[in-house]
Amino acid sequence: MDIVSVALQRYSTKAFDPSKKLTAEEADKIKTLLQYSPSSTNSQPWHFIVASTEEG
């Protein structure tokens, strides 16, 4: 897959469906991938909050 096909397949979620759940394996995979997000001078200025219940 190249950057053009990735860009053409992206979308913004318009509605949240609380009945759809990620498996623990899917969540772990996403967390790992987030570590590889590029940042200027490797500053990594982001923080992630993972909520697994309605209460957070």
N, C-alpha and C positions, 0 to 999 in steps of 0.2 A: 504494500500500500504506500502511495506517495502523498506528499503534502497537499497536492491539488485534490485528490479524491477524498482525503480527510476533511478538507475545508468545505467541499461541496456536500458532504454528508452531515455536517453539524447542524444543530437546531437549538432553539431556546425552548425550554419547557414552559408551556403556557398554563398547565394545570397540574396540581400535585395530587397523586393518587396514593393515599396512605395504606391502601391494601397491598401495594407492591412492596415487597421486602427483599433486601439483598441477603444472600447467604453469607455466613462468616467468611467463607473462602473468597467471595467476590469483594467484600469489604476490605479484607487483607490485601488483595491484589491492587485495589484502588489506592490504598494507603501507601503501598510500596511504589506505585507509579508516581504518586504525588511528590515523592522524594526526588524524582528526576526532572521536575519542572525547572526550566531555565530561569535564571535571574541575573541581573547585571552584576558583574564582578563577583558572582556566587554569593551575593548578600543574603539570599533566601529570606526576604522580609515578610513572609506569610505565616499565618497560624491557621490551623484547621480545628474545627469543633465537630466531633462525630456524635450525633444523637441517635439512640437506638430505641427510644420510647417516646410516646407523645409528650411526656413531661420533660424530655430532654435527656 
